Amino acid sequence: MLALDIEPFTVELKEGSLSNVGPTNKSASAKLFDVESADVRAFGDKRVKFEFDDAEGNEVQVALFPETVRALVEEIETLEDESSVFEG
């Protein structure tokens, strides 16, 4: 399941094209639940790309700098040590 939250969001459809209506102060968040597959690969010379897919064909891609990836690895290792999430 893919959940999108875009605020404040108004567009117009004109001659087959979407255009922003109003100021350019939009922000968005995307959440992908029930991930079926996850992949990681180099993205250009300076980033690491993560790709997540669910059974419905929804996909989220995230490109991170190596220092952010390293920090996430440390957080995952801590979670493995301190949480029951990885048990079983």
All heavy atoms as an XYZ file, in Angstrom:
679
protein
N       0.840     -1.172      0.000
C       0.000      0.000      0.000
C       0.887      1.237      0.000
O       1.820      1.335      0.783
C      -0.896      0.010      1.241
C      -1.736      1.265      1.312
S      -2.750      1.385      2.792
C      -1.526      1.858      3.993
N       0.599      2.154     -0.881
C       1.326      3.408     -0.981
C       0.423      4.529     -0.486
O      -0.696      4.678     -0.964
C       1.746      3.675     -2.425
C       2.509      4.962     -2.685
C       3.867      4.912     -1.993
C       2.689      5.197     -4.169
N       0.897      5.278      0.493
C       0.151      6.426      1.012
C       0.906      7.695      0.667
O       2.095      7.809      0.944
C      -0.013      6.308      2.526
N       0.225      8.643      0.041
C       0.815      9.937     -0.300
C       0.086     11.028      0.448
O      -1.143     11.051      0.473
C       0.702     10.215     -1.806
C       1.477      9.319     -2.745
C       1.125      9.644     -4.190
C       2.961      9.470     -2.511
N       0.851     11.938      1.011
C       0.277     13.091      1.695
C       0.954     14.317      1.113
O       2.159     14.509      1.291
C       0.518     12.995      3.200
C      -0.114     14.146      3.953
O      -1.001     14.825      3.393
O       0.286     14.374      5.104
N       0.186     15.126      0.390
C       0.735     16.319     -0.262
C      -0.090     17.511      0.206
O      -1.301     17.553      0.007
C       0.675     16.197     -1.794
C       1.402     14.926     -2.244
C       1.261     17.424     -2.456
C       1.237     14.590     -3.701
N       0.580     18.487      0.824
C      -0.132     19.636      1.380
C       0.524     20.944      0.992
O       1.744     21.011      0.968
C      -0.144     19.543      2.899
C      -0.965     18.403      3.415
C      -1.016     18.412      4.924
O      -0.733     19.457      5.521
O      -1.341     17.387      5.501
N      -0.175     21.992      0.867
C      -1.515     22.050      0.292
C      -1.396     21.771     -1.196
O      -0.483     22.260     -1.864
C      -1.963     23.471      0.571
C      -0.705     24.267      0.585
C       0.354     23.328      1.107
N      -2.270     20.993     -1.746
C      -2.097     20.501     -3.103
C      -3.301     20.842     -3.968
O      -4.411     20.384     -3.719
C      -1.907     18.986     -3.078
C      -1.555     18.391     -4.407
C      -0.332     18.653     -4.991
C      -2.437     17.564     -5.061
C       0.016     18.095     -6.204
C      -2.101     16.996     -6.278
C      -0.877     17.267     -6.849
N      -3.069     21.652     -4.970
C      -4.084     21.951     -5.963
C      -3.384     22.050     -7.310
O      -2.371     22.741     -7.445
C      -4.803     23.292     -5.672
O      -5.307     23.256     -4.337
C      -5.928     23.529     -6.640
N      -3.910     21.335     -8.283
C      -3.374     21.394     -9.646
C      -4.527     21.614    -10.605
O      -5.689     21.401    -10.272
C      -2.621     20.100    -10.041
C      -1.383     19.904     -9.192
C      -3.516     18.897     -9.986
N      -4.164     22.044    -11.795
C      -5.165     22.133    -12.843
C      -4.741     21.236    -13.997
O      -3.548     21.053    -14.234
C      -5.349     23.576    -13.325
C      -4.188     24.130    -14.119
C      -4.434     25.550    -14.606
O      -5.465     26.160    -14.275
O      -3.575     26.046    -15.346
N      -5.708     20.648    -14.641
C      -5.468     19.828    -15.813
C      -5.907     20.640    -17.016
O      -7.081     20.980    -17.157
C      -6.260     18.518    -15.717
C      -6.120     17.552    -16.881
C      -4.664     17.127    -17.057
C      -7.014     16.347    -16.672
N      -4.933     20.983    -17.853
C      -5.231     21.815    -19.013
C      -4.524     21.229    -20.216
O      -3.299     21.083    -20.211
C      -4.764     23.256    -18.762
C      -5.133     24.217    -19.846
C      -4.733     25.627    -19.472
C      -5.131     26.592    -20.559
N      -4.740     27.964    -20.211
N      -5.289     20.858    -21.203
C      -4.764     20.286    -22.443
C      -3.840     19.099    -22.173
O      -2.781     18.957    -22.777
C      -4.055     21.361    -23.264
C      -4.990     22.480    -23.713
C      -4.274     23.600    -24.444
O      -3.086     23.451    -24.789
O      -4.920     24.631    -24.674
N      -4.229     18.250    -21.222
C      -3.479     17.037    -20.936
C      -2.268     17.203    -20.044
O      -1.538     16.249    -19.804
N      -2.036     18.396    -19.518
C      -0.881     18.636    -18.648
C      -1.348     19.095    -17.279
O      -2.312     19.851    -17.155
C       0.027     19.715    -19.243
O       0.569     19.282    -20.462
N      -0.627     18.632    -16.244
C      -0.889     19.091    -14.888
C      -0.046     20.323    -14.599
O       1.149     20.343    -14.896
C      -0.541     18.004    -13.865
C      -1.457     16.799    -13.817
C      -0.903     15.760    -12.857
C      -2.865     17.191    -13.413
N      -0.648     21.322    -14.006
C       0.068     22.539    -13.626
C      -0.256     22.876    -12.184
O      -1.386     22.686    -11.719
C      -0.349     23.716    -14.509
O      -0.030     23.479    -15.847
N       0.737     23.407    -11.480
C       0.550     23.843    -10.106
C      -0.405     25.032    -10.072
O      -0.358     25.911    -10.920
C       1.909     24.252     -9.523
C       1.783     24.765     -8.106
O       1.183     24.126     -7.260
N       2.349     25.926     -7.848
N      -1.277     25.046     -9.074
C      -2.156     26.184     -8.844
C      -1.777     26.759     -7.493
O      -1.721     26.043     -6.504
C      -3.643     25.758     -8.843
C      -4.537     26.935     -8.473
C      -4.043     25.187    -10.187
N      -1.487     28.043     -7.453
C      -1.139     28.674     -6.195
C       0.361     28.732     -5.978
O       1.161     28.481     -6.878
N       0.767     29.038     -4.734
C       2.186     29.194     -4.433
C       2.939     27.860     -4.506
O       2.342     26.782     -4.516
C       2.188     29.742     -3.001
C       0.882     29.338     -2.427
C      -0.085     29.273     -3.567
N       4.254     27.951     -4.546
C       5.104     26.760     -4.670
C       5.586     26.259     -3.310
O       6.690     25.762     -3.179
C       6.320     27.058     -5.565
O       7.038     28.152     -4.978
C       5.916     27.412     -6.964
N       4.753     26.375     -2.298
C       5.121     25.967     -0.938
C       4.617     24.566     -0.602
O       4.289     24.267      0.530
C       4.575     26.976      0.072
C       3.056     27.042      0.049
O       2.413     26.602     -0.884
N       2.497     27.619      1.087
N       4.574     23.674     -1.577
C       4.068     22.321     -1.365
C       5.105     21.466     -0.647
O       6.302     21.663     -0.765
C       3.741     21.641     -2.701
C       2.946     22.464     -3.694
C       1.528     22.690     -3.281
C       0.689     23.282     -4.378
N       0.496     24.699     -4.361
N       4.642     20.499      0.102
C       5.514     19.488      0.696
C       4.793     18.150      0.588
O       3.577     18.098      0.451
C       5.835     19.819      2.154
O       4.649     19.767      2.925
N       5.562     17.068      0.631
C       4.941     15.761      0.460
C       5.668     14.716      1.284
O       6.844     14.864      1.610
C       4.969     15.357     -1.014
N       4.955     13.651      1.614
C       5.562     12.474      2.216
C       4.949     11.254      1.547
O       3.799     11.274      1.132
C       5.336     12.439      3.728
O       3.966     12.286      4.022
N       5.762     10.215      1.412
C       5.293      8.961      0.826
C       5.632      7.834      1.786
O       6.718      7.804      2.362
C       5.950      8.734     -0.522
N       4.706      6.911      1.949
C       4.908      5.765      2.829
C       4.522      4.515      2.060
O       3.445      4.457      1.470
C       4.048      5.889      4.086
C       4.393      7.116      4.906
C       3.449      7.277      6.073
C       3.764      8.574      6.809
N       2.871      8.811      7.926
N       5.401      3.523      2.058
C       5.131      2.263      1.379
C       5.119      1.159      2.423
O       6.110      0.940      3.120
C       6.199      1.988      0.317
C       5.995      0.743     -0.542
C       4.719      0.874     -1.382
C       7.192      0.526     -1.450
N       3.987      0.480      2.536
C       3.825     -0.588      3.513
C       3.804     -1.931      2.798
O       3.564     -2.012      1.603
C       2.529     -0.395      4.303
C       2.509      0.900      5.079
C       1.909      2.028      4.564
C       3.105      0.972      6.331
C       1.899      3.217      5.271
C       3.098      2.158      7.050
C       2.494      3.281      6.514
N       4.028     -2.997      3.529
C       3.989     -4.356      2.977
C       4.946     -4.508      1.799
O       4.587     -5.015      0.737
C       2.561     -4.739      2.569
C       1.587     -4.629      3.730
O       1.984     -4.992      4.857
O       0.459     -4.176      3.528
N       6.183     -4.091      2.010
C       7.206     -4.172      0.966
C       7.489     -5.639      0.650
O       7.707     -6.442      1.549
C       8.492     -3.446      1.423
C       9.636     -3.697      0.452
C       8.221     -1.951      1.565
N       7.458     -5.974     -0.634
C       7.720     -7.333     -1.106
C       9.179     -7.523     -1.498
O       9.721     -8.605     -1.373
C       6.827     -7.642     -2.310
C       5.360     -7.697     -1.988
C       4.906     -9.072     -1.561
O       5.386    -10.058     -2.129
O       4.058     -9.134     -0.655
N       9.811     -6.472     -2.024
C      11.216     -6.579     -2.423
C      11.935     -5.262     -2.151
O      11.340     -4.189     -2.189
C      11.342     -6.953     -3.904
O      10.884     -5.908     -4.731
N      13.216     -5.404     -1.866
C      14.068     -4.237     -1.615
C      15.417     -4.496     -2.266
O      15.969     -5.590     -2.154
C      14.230     -4.008     -0.117
N      15.917     -3.506     -2.984
C      17.207     -3.616     -3.659
C      18.035     -2.379     -3.355
O      17.490     -1.309     -3.044
C      17.020     -3.737     -5.171
C      16.288     -5.002     -5.572
O      16.776     -6.087     -5.213
O      15.239     -4.901     -6.229
N      19.336     -2.537     -3.478
C      20.249     -1.418     -3.269
C      21.338     -1.485     -4.335
O      21.764     -2.566     -4.738
C      20.850     -1.435     -1.834
C      21.673     -2.675     -1.591
C      21.635     -0.171     -1.559
N      21.753     -0.300     -4.816
C      22.812     -0.243     -5.823
C      23.462      1.138     -5.805
O      22.925      2.080     -5.214
C      22.269     -0.549     -7.210
C      21.268      0.477     -7.738
C      20.790      0.123     -9.143
N      19.783      1.029     -9.632
C      20.023      2.188    -10.245
N      21.260      2.592    -10.425
N      19.040      2.940    -10.674
N      24.620      1.218     -6.454
C      25.280      2.519     -6.599
C      24.428      3.386     -7.515
O      23.820      2.906     -8.477
C      26.676      2.339     -7.178
N      24.394      4.665     -7.221
C      23.627      5.616     -8.025
C      24.545      6.785     -8.348
O      24.812      7.637     -7.499
C      22.387      6.076     -7.246
C      21.499      7.015     -7.991
C      20.814      6.598     -9.121
C      21.333      8.317     -7.556
C      19.977      7.459     -9.800
C      20.499      9.191     -8.226
C      19.818      8.765     -9.358
N      25.081      6.790     -9.553
C      26.061      7.803     -9.904
C      27.353      7.550     -9.159
O      27.646      6.429     -8.740
N      28.136      8.586     -8.978
C      29.432      8.470     -8.316
C      29.373      8.686     -6.812
O      30.318      8.361     -6.104
C      30.416      9.489     -8.903
C      30.788      9.174    -10.334
O      30.609      8.006    -10.752
O      31.258     10.087    -11.035
N      28.267      9.261     -6.303
C      28.283      9.699     -4.912
C      27.098      9.244     -4.075
O      26.981      9.639     -2.931
C      28.335     11.230     -4.871
C      29.586     11.798     -5.490
C      29.620     13.296     -5.372
C      30.898     13.828     -5.997
N      31.002     15.263     -5.876
N      26.219      8.426     -4.632
C      25.036      8.055     -3.866
C      24.760      6.558     -3.933
O      25.269      5.848     -4.780
C      23.810      8.810     -4.379
C      23.913     10.286     -4.095
C      22.629     10.969     -4.375
N      22.793     12.410     -4.214
C      21.953     13.291     -4.664
N      20.879     12.908     -5.304
N      22.165     14.568     -4.467
N      23.901      6.137     -3.036
C      23.427      4.756     -2.978
C      21.908      4.819     -3.143
O      21.240      5.580     -2.459
C      23.787      4.099     -1.630
C      23.239      2.691     -1.551
C      25.293      4.123     -1.404
N      21.380      4.025     -4.082
C      19.934      4.040     -4.323
C      19.298      2.788     -3.741
O      19.732      1.675     -3.981
C      19.616      4.100     -5.808
C      18.095      4.154     -6.077
C      17.768      4.069     -7.542
C      17.799      5.453     -8.130
N      17.276      5.441     -9.518
N      18.234      3.005     -2.968
C      17.405      1.938     -2.429
C      16.097      1.942     -3.211
O      15.526      3.005     -3.462
C      17.107      2.186     -0.946
C      18.318      2.099     -0.071
C      19.154      3.192      0.107
C      18.628      0.912      0.579
C      20.277      3.115      0.915
C      19.737      0.822      1.391
C      20.575      1.931      1.555
N      15.628      0.762     -3.597
C      14.357      0.634     -4.300
C      13.475     -0.355     -3.539
O      13.911     -1.457     -3.232
C      14.578      0.132     -5.725
C      15.394      1.089     -6.560
C      15.679      0.567     -7.965
O      15.087     -0.460     -8.358
O      16.500      1.175     -8.649
N      12.254      0.054     -3.252
C      11.310     -0.763     -2.504
C      10.035     -0.927     -3.330
O       9.511      0.054     -3.860
C      10.967     -0.098     -1.169
C      12.184      0.217     -0.334
C      12.752      1.484     -0.355
C      12.753     -0.764      0.464
C      13.877      1.774      0.418
C      13.873     -0.480      1.240
C      14.440      0.791      1.208
N       9.531     -2.167     -3.432
C       8.328     -2.456     -4.205
C       7.349     -3.251     -3.354
O       7.759     -4.071     -2.535
C       8.670     -3.307     -5.434
C       9.660     -2.617     -6.347
O       9.269     -1.646     -7.003
O      10.821     -3.066     -6.403
N       6.044     -3.035     -3.605
C       5.042     -3.867     -2.954
C       4.352     -4.750     -3.989
O       4.637     -4.663     -5.188
C       4.044     -3.023     -2.142
C       3.101     -2.186     -2.995
O       3.104     -2.312     -4.238
O       2.330     -1.404     -2.413
N       3.458     -5.602     -3.530
C       2.793     -6.561     -4.417
C       1.841     -5.893     -5.404
O       1.483     -6.481     -6.416
C       2.027     -7.592     -3.585
N       1.448     -4.657     -5.125
C       0.518     -3.945     -5.996
C       1.220     -3.175     -7.111
O       0.574     -2.485     -7.891
C      -0.337     -2.989     -5.158
C      -1.197     -3.701     -4.134
C      -1.914     -2.742     -3.198
O      -1.787     -1.508     -3.367
O      -2.589     -3.238     -2.287
N       2.553     -3.260     -7.155
C       3.309     -2.559     -8.192
C       3.734     -1.153     -7.819
O       4.300     -0.430     -8.641
N       3.487     -0.745     -6.580
C       3.950      0.566     -6.122
C       5.442      0.489     -5.852
O       5.957     -0.542     -5.432
C       3.212      0.982     -4.851
C       1.735      1.130     -5.085
O       1.299      1.842     -5.976
N       0.945      0.431     -4.284
N       6.135      1.585     -6.081
C       7.593      1.614     -5.908
C       8.013      2.938     -5.280
O       7.458      3.982     -5.596
C       8.263      1.468     -7.276
C       9.775      1.552     -7.234
C      10.385      1.471     -8.624
O      10.345      2.482     -9.339
O      10.861      0.384     -8.974
N       8.991      2.850     -4.397
C       9.613      4.038     -3.825
C      11.116      3.890     -4.014
O      11.678      2.837     -3.733
C       9.275      4.206     -2.325
C      10.078      5.334     -1.713
C       7.790      4.444     -2.133
N      11.760      4.945     -4.524
C      13.206      4.957     -4.683
C      13.769      6.084     -3.826
O      13.197      7.176     -3.777
C      13.598      5.192     -6.139
C      13.144      4.102     -7.065
C      13.606      4.330     -8.496
O      14.428      5.195     -8.775
N      13.072      3.538     -9.401
N      14.885      5.788     -3.156
C      15.530      6.773     -2.294
C      17.019      6.744     -2.585
O      17.642      5.682     -2.537
C      15.286      6.452     -0.796
C      15.979      7.470      0.088
C      13.800      6.387     -0.496
N      17.604      7.896     -2.897
C      19.042      8.002     -3.126
C      19.666      8.738     -1.947
O      19.263      9.857     -1.617
C      19.334      8.741     -4.425
N      20.644      8.090     -1.303
C      21.282      8.647     -0.110
C      22.781      8.764     -0.300
O      23.388      7.966     -1.025
C      21.019      7.740      1.099
C      19.563      7.459      1.461
C      19.495      6.421      2.564
C      18.868      8.737      1.876
N      23.371      9.719      0.376
C      24.828      9.821      0.398
C      25.378      8.756      1.338
O      24.701      8.342      2.290
C      25.267     11.219      0.836
C      25.002     12.275     -0.202
C      23.980     13.196     -0.039
C      25.781     12.342     -1.357
C      23.732     14.160     -1.001
C      25.538     13.307     -2.325
C      24.515     14.216     -2.146
N      26.610      8.283      1.097
C      27.187      7.202      1.900
C      27.165      7.456      3.406
O      26.913      6.523      4.176
C      28.621      7.085      1.372
C      28.519      7.534     -0.039
C      27.489      8.640     -0.012
N      27.381      8.669      3.849
C      27.391      8.929      5.295
C      26.009      8.692      5.912
O      25.901      8.238      7.053
C      27.919     10.329      5.618
C      27.169     11.462      4.974
C      27.684     11.881      3.595
O      28.482     11.164      2.977
O      27.267     12.966      3.131
N      24.961      8.955      5.167
C      23.614      8.688      5.653
C      23.361      7.182      5.714
O      22.755      6.680      6.668
C      22.567      9.372      4.757
O      22.863     10.774      4.676
C      21.165      9.177      5.287
N      23.845      6.453      4.706
C      23.706      4.996      4.698
C      24.439      4.397      5.897
O      23.910      3.524      6.587
C      24.223      4.394      3.373
C      24.209      2.872      3.426
C      23.409      4.901      2.197
N      25.653      4.865      6.151
C      26.425      4.360      7.299
C      25.692      4.609      8.615
O      25.661      3.752      9.502
C      27.808      4.990      7.324
C      28.722      4.463      6.245
C      30.143      5.031      6.371
N      30.891      4.737      5.184
C      31.173      5.609      4.212
N      30.769      6.868      4.314
N      31.863      5.237      3.144
N      25.095      5.793      8.753
C      24.344      6.110      9.969
C      23.140      5.184     10.108
O      22.834      4.720     11.219
C      23.898      7.569      9.951
N      22.467      4.876      9.011
C      21.340      3.946      9.052
C      21.793      2.548      9.441
O      21.120      1.860     10.226
C      20.628      3.892      7.703
C      19.718      5.068      7.377
C      19.226      4.978      5.934
C      18.548      5.104      8.331
N      22.925      2.105      8.913
C      23.463      0.784      9.266
C      23.723      0.716     10.764
O      23.377     -0.267     11.428
C      24.738      0.467      8.451
C      25.457     -0.748      9.004
C      24.387      0.263      6.981
N      24.297      1.776     11.330
C      24.545      1.816     12.770
C      23.233      1.747     13.556
O      23.143      1.031     14.556
C      25.319      3.073     13.147
C      26.772      3.051     12.718
C      27.503      4.323     13.110
O      26.988      5.102     13.944
O      28.606      4.536     12.568
N      22.217      2.462     13.088
C      20.923      2.438     13.775
C      20.288      1.054     13.698
O      19.680      0.589     14.669
C      19.992      3.487     13.173
C      20.395      4.910     13.516
C      19.448      5.945     12.925
O      18.233      5.666     12.819
O      19.922      7.035     12.573
N      20.426      0.380     12.559
C      19.885     -0.970     12.415
C      20.615     -1.939     13.337
O      19.988     -2.781     14.000
C      19.964     -1.434     10.947
C      18.996     -0.610     10.096
C      19.657     -2.930     10.824
C      19.188     -0.771      8.608
N      21.930     -1.823     13.418
C      22.702     -2.688     14.319
C      22.287     -2.477     15.767
O      22.151     -3.439     16.534
C      24.196     -2.445     14.130
C      24.718     -2.979     12.802
C      26.139     -2.559     12.487
O      26.683     -1.645     13.166
O      26.723     -3.126     11.540
N      22.068     -1.240     16.164
C      21.602     -0.940     17.518
C      20.224     -1.543     17.743
O      19.952     -2.131     18.790
C      21.565      0.580     17.757
O      22.880      1.106     17.586
C      21.046      0.924     19.139
N      19.355     -1.420     16.764
C      18.017     -1.980     16.870
C      18.065     -3.500     17.014
O      17.315     -4.087     17.804
C      17.193     -1.587     15.641
C      15.701     -1.869     15.669
C      15.029     -1.121     16.808
C      15.079     -1.475     14.331
N      18.963     -4.142     16.274
C      19.130     -5.593     16.398
C      19.538     -5.990     17.812
O      19.068     -7.003     18.335
C      20.193     -6.106     15.416
C      19.706     -6.203     13.992
C      20.777     -6.750     13.062
O      21.876     -6.168     13.027
O      20.495     -7.753     12.388
N      20.394     -5.190     18.439
C      20.880     -5.490     19.782
C      19.847     -5.192     20.874
O      19.801     -5.874     21.894
C      22.161     -4.705     20.084
C      23.335     -5.149     19.228
O      23.300     -6.288     18.702
O      24.283     -4.342     19.069
N      19.046     -4.146     20.671
C      18.208     -3.646     21.742
C      16.705     -3.923     21.596
O      15.946     -3.675     22.525
C      18.414     -2.135     21.877
C      19.835     -1.753     22.245
C      20.051     -0.250     22.291
O      19.112      0.512     21.977
O      21.175      0.159     22.629
N      16.282     -4.414     20.439
C      14.852     -4.582     20.208
C      14.519     -6.044     19.899
O      15.343     -6.796     19.390
C      14.414     -3.708     19.020
O      13.076     -3.975     18.695
N      13.288     -6.415     20.178
C      12.836     -7.778     19.879
C      12.342     -7.909     18.426
O      11.956     -9.001     18.011
C      11.707     -8.157     20.831
O      10.595     -7.277     20.641
N      12.402     -6.834     17.671
C      11.916     -6.857     16.288
C      12.602     -7.932     15.451
O      11.985     -8.589     14.629
C      12.124     -5.470     15.621
C      11.829     -5.504     14.131
C      11.260     -4.430     16.301
N      13.911     -8.146     15.682
C      14.669     -9.088     14.875
C      14.673    -10.504     15.440
O      15.293    -11.394     14.861
C      16.107     -8.594     14.705
C      16.217     -7.423     13.756
C      16.222     -6.120     14.246
C      16.299     -7.617     12.395
C      16.306     -5.035     13.380
C      16.393     -6.550     11.521
C      16.402     -5.248     12.007
N      14.007    -10.715     16.560
C      13.954    -12.054     17.144
C      12.973    -12.934     16.394
O      11.951    -12.470     15.939
C      13.557    -11.973     18.632
C      14.619    -11.333     19.488
C      14.183    -11.204     20.932
O      13.082    -11.691     21.277
O      14.930    -10.594     21.709
N      13.269    -14.216     16.338
C      12.324    -15.161     15.804
C      12.604    -15.540     14.437
O      12.141    -16.146     13.648
